[in-house]
Amino acid sequence: MRPAPTWWILGAGALGRLFAIRLTTTLSLHLIGRRPDDSPLRYHAPSGEIHDVDVARTTLATLALHTHARPALVVLATKSHATLSAVEELAAHIDPQTPLLSLQNGFSIQPRLADIWAGPVLCASTTEGAYVESNAGVVHAGTGTTWVGDIDNTWPALARDCVYWLNLAGLSAYHDDAIVQRLWHKLAINAAINPLVARYRIRNGQLRDRPFRRMVDTVIDEIGPLLEGEGVTPPPAGWHTLVWEVIAATANNRASMLQDVLAGRPTEREAILRPLLTAAERQRCAAPTLETLYHDTPS
């Protein structure tokens, strides 16, 4: 086995906790949130088993007061709208060449990170389903796949190294040398799921019921041509199959936008829906369903 590196995970939401719980068994890790906490994280596995996992949970301010090994990589697990400010704060504590791995939804923050950060910026698209339960718990509601690459395919060796550690931790991960396509696919999935479950306050699997099934199909019918107009290759089985397979795999999940609405937090409406509306404007195409979703979704 390779010598274990040190990773930091910035953002202690559902994905941040899930990745920290899995990765802490294979490498040196700090999960950075708003508050330090010595209590274990309670992990609800997809099998139904519950485990308490010791994860080093801290804050950037606390890290600044102590001598810690500087990270070989920082996983950005913050919400899209909070990422730039978080990275600005992070920059004071790490080498400017430190690689970043962006887990953010949508496709707007990733190019901006690549422009402003001196070091490598990797992007991940994941279909892992997770939601926060209490102050120290996370429910792994559906297993999925994580794809890692960078926008210009400049850092394939680094992406494959990241994939190695994710797989070693039990997360199914692959390198993708066309990650931009994968990010657009993930955006299509999020746009078809998140606004509807947030509006109606339901779990992903309930989208299979009437009247939601027809709503999802209507959204997909609008998204597919828009993305293809942007040069995005459709998935081999088609847009509908892509979305419905994720809904089935994460049926018990509370999507991230629903979690934000229930907690009274800002949502990722801009990150998930705005790129599609911008594409519609650029292509001079009507997008009435997406316009309605945008206006009906809390910001």
C-alpha positions in Angstrom: 0.0 0.0 0.0 1.2 3.5 -0.7 2.1 5.8 2.2 -1.1 7.4 3.5 -1.3 11.1 2.7 -3.0 13.8 4.7 -6.3 15.2 3.3 -8.6 17.9 4.5 -12.3 18.0 3.8 -13.7 21.5 4.0 -17.5 21.4 4.7 -19.2 19.1 7.2 -22.5 18.6 5.4 -23.8 15.3 4.2 -21.2 14.6 1.5 -18.4 16.0 3.6 -19.3 13.6 6.5 -19.8 10.6 4.2 -16.4 11.0 2.5 -14.7 11.7 5.9 -16.2 8.6 7.5 -15.0 6.4 4.6 -11.6 8.0 4.1 -10.6 8.3 7.7 -9.8 4.6 7.8 -7.3 4.8 5.0 -5.5 8.1 5.3 -4.8 11.0 7.7 -7.8 13.3 7.6 -9.3 16.4 9.1 -13.0 17.3 8.6 -13.3 21.0 8.8 -16.6 22.6 9.7 -17.9 25.6 11.6 -17.4 24.1 15.0 -14.9 21.7 16.5 -16.3 18.5 17.9 -14.7 15.5 19.7 -17.7 13.2 19.4 -17.8 10.4 16.8 -19.8 10.7 13.7 -22.7 8.3 13.5 -22.8 6.5 10.2 -26.0 4.9 9.0 -24.9 2.4 6.4 -27.0 1.5 3.3 -27.4 -2.0 4.9 -29.1 -0.4 7.9 -26.2 -1.0 10.3 -25.1 2.0 12.5 -21.5 2.7 13.4 -19.8 5.4 15.4 -16.7 6.5 13.6 -14.0 8.6 15.1 -13.2 11.5 12.7 -10.9 14.4 13.5 -13.4 17.3 13.3 -12.0 20.8 13.6 -12.2 24.3 12.2 -9.8 26.4 10.2 -9.2 28.7 13.2 -8.3 25.7 15.4 -6.0 24.3 12.8 -4.2 27.6 12.6 -3.3 27.4 16.3 -1.7 24.0 16.1 1.0 22.3 14.0 -0.5 19.8 11.7 0.8 18.1 8.6 -0.2 20.3 5.6 -2.7 18.5 3.3 -1.7 16.8 0.1 -5.2 17.5 -1.1 -8.3 19.5 0.1 -11.8 18.2 -0.7 -14.2 21.1 -1.1 -17.6 19.8 0.2 -19.2 23.2 0.8 -22.3 24.5 -1.0 -21.6 26.1 -4.4 -22.6 29.6 -3.2 -20.2 29.3 -0.2 -17.2 27.9 -2.0 -15.3 31.0 -3.1 -15.4 32.6 0.4 -14.4 29.3 1.9 -11.5 28.9 -0.4 -10.4 32.5 0.3 -10.3 31.6 4.0 -8.6 28.3 3.3 -5.8 29.9 1.3 -4.2 31.4 4.4 -3.6 27.9 5.8 -2.3 25.9 3.0 0.4 26.0 0.2 -1.0 27.8 -2.8 -0.1 24.8 -5.0 -2.2 22.4 -2.9 -4.6 20.4 -5.2 -8.3 20.9 -4.6 -11.1 18.4 -5.3 -14.4 20.1 -6.0 -17.6 18.2 -5.1 -19.9 21.1 -5.9 -23.1 20.8 -7.8 -23.8 22.5 -11.1 -21.2 23.7 -13.6 -20.3 27.3 -12.7 -18.1 27.3 -9.7 -15.6 24.7 -11.1 -14.3 26.9 -14.0 -14.0 29.8 -11.6 -11.9 27.7 -9.2 -9.7 26.6 -12.0 -9.1 30.3 -12.9 -8.3 31.6 -9.5 -6.5 28.8 -7.8 -2.7 28.4 -8.5 -2.6 24.7 -7.9 -4.5 21.8 -9.6 -8.3 21.8 -9.4 -9.9 18.4 -9.8 -13.7 18.0 -10.2 -15.8 15.2 -9.0 -19.3 14.1 -10.1 -20.9 11.7 -7.6 -24.1 9.8 -7.4 -23.6 8.9 -3.7 -26.8 9.7 -1.8 -26.5 11.0 1.8 -28.3 13.3 4.2 -27.4 14.7 7.6 -29.1 13.3 10.7 -28.6 15.3 13.9 -25.4 17.2 14.7 -23.2 14.2 14.4 -24.8 11.8 12.0 -25.1 11.0 8.3 -27.3 8.6 6.5 -25.8 6.9 3.5 -29.1 6.6 1.7 -27.8 5.2 -1.6 -24.5 4.0 -3.0 -23.3 5.4 -6.2 -20.2 6.2 -8.3 -17.8 9.0 -8.1 -16.0 10.2 -11.3 -12.8 12.4 -11.0 -11.0 14.5 -13.5 -10.1 18.1 -14.4 -11.6 20.5 -16.9 -8.7 20.5 -19.3 -7.5 17.0 -18.5 -4.2 18.5 -17.4 -3.8 16.3 -14.2 -4.7 12.7 -15.1 -2.1 11.2 -12.8 -3.4 13.3 -9.8 -7.0 12.3 -10.6 -6.1 8.6 -10.8 -4.3 8.9 -7.4 -7.4 10.5 -5.9 -9.5 7.7 -7.3 -7.1 5.1 -5.8 -7.7 6.5 -2.3 -11.5 6.7 -2.8 -11.6 3.1 -3.9 -9.4 2.0 -1.1 -12.0 3.6 1.3 -14.8 1.6 -0.3 -16.2 4.3 -2.5 -16.6 3.3 -6.1 -14.6 5.8 -8.1 -13.1 6.2 -11.6 -11.0 8.7 -13.5 -12.8 10.5 -16.3 -10.8 12.4 -18.9 -14.0 14.1 -20.1 -15.3 15.3 -16.7 -17.1 18.3 -18.1 -19.5 16.0 -19.9 -20.0 14.1 -16.6 -20.7 17.4 -14.7 -23.3 18.4 -17.2 -24.9 15.0 -16.8 -25.0 15.4 -13.0 -26.5 18.9 -13.5 -29.3 17.3 -15.5 -29.9 14.8 -12.7 -29.9 17.5 -10.0 -32.2 19.8 -12.0 -34.7 17.0 -12.6 -34.7 16.0 -8.9 -33.8 18.7 -6.5 -36.3 21.5 -7.2 -39.2 19.1 -7.2 -38.4 17.3 -4.0 -37.6 20.6 -2.3 -40.9 22.2 -3.4 -43.0 19.2 -2.4 -40.8 18.1 0.5 -40.6 14.5 -0.5 -37.8 11.9 -0.8 -36.3 11.0 -4.1 -38.2 7.8 -4.5 -41.5 9.5 -4.2 -40.9 11.1 -7.6 -41.9 7.8 -9.1 -45.5 8.3 -7.9 -48.2 10.3 -9.5 -48.3 13.3 -10.2 -44.6 13.7 -9.8 -43.5 11.2 -12.4 -45.0 13.3 -15.2 -43.3 16.4 -13.8 -39.9 14.8 -13.8 -40.4 13.6 -17.4 -41.4 17.1 -18.5 -38.3 18.5 -17.0 -36.1 15.9 -18.6 -37.7 16.6 -22.0 -36.7 20.2 -21.7 -33.2 19.6 -20.3 -32.0 17.1 -22.9 -32.2 19.2 -26.0 -30.7 22.2 -24.2 -27.6 20.2 -23.1 -27.2 18.7 -26.5 -27.4 22.2 -28.0 -24.4 23.0 -25.7 -22.4 20.2 -27.2 -23.1 17.7 -24.4 -23.2 14.1 -25.5 -26.3 12.4 -24.3 -25.9 9.3 -22.1 -25.9 6.0 -24.0 -29.3 5.0 -22.6 -30.8 8.5 -22.9 -31.6 11.3 -20.5 -34.7 9.7 -19.0 -32.9 6.5 -18.1 -30.0 8.4 -16.6 -32.3 10.3 -14.2 -34.7 7.5 -13.3 -31.8 5.1 -12.5 -30.4 7.7 -10.0 -33.9 8.2 -8.5 -34.2 4.4 -8.0 -30.7 4.1 -6.5 -31.3 7.0 -4.1 -35.0 6.4 -3.4 -34.6 6.9 0.3 -32.4 10.0 0.0 -33.3 13.5 1.0 -31.8 15.5 -1.8 -29.4 18.3 -0.9 -31.9 21.1 -1.8 -34.6 19.5 0.3 -32.2 19.4 3.2 -31.5 23.1 2.8 -35.2 24.0 2.6 -36.0 22.0 5.7 -33.1 23.6 7.6 -33.9 27.1 6.4 -30.6 27.5 4.6 -29.9 29.0 1.2 -30.4 26.5 -1.7 -28.2 25.8 -4.7 -30.9 27.1 -7.1 -28.4 29.3 -8.9 -25.8 26.5 -9.3 -28.3 23.9 -10.5 -30.8 25.8 -12.6 -29.1 29.0 -13.8 -26.6 27.3 -16.2 -29.6 25.7 -18.0 -31.5 29.0 -18.2 -28.3 30.6 -19.5 -28.0 27.9 -22.1 -31.6 28.5 -23.2 -31.0 32.2 -23.6 -27.8 31.5 -25.6 -29.7 29.1 -27.9 -32.8 31.4 -28.0 -34.9 28.5 -26.8 -38.0 28.6 -24.7 -37.6 26.8 -21.3 -41.0 27.4 -19.6 -40.7 24.4 -17.2 -37.2 25.4 -16.1 -38.3 29.0 -15.7 -41.2 27.9 -13.5 -38.9 25.6 -11.4 -36.4 28.5 -10.9 -39.1 30.9 -9.7 -40.8 28.3 -7.5 -37.5 27.2 -5.8 -36.4 29.1 -2.7 -33.0 30.8 -3.2 
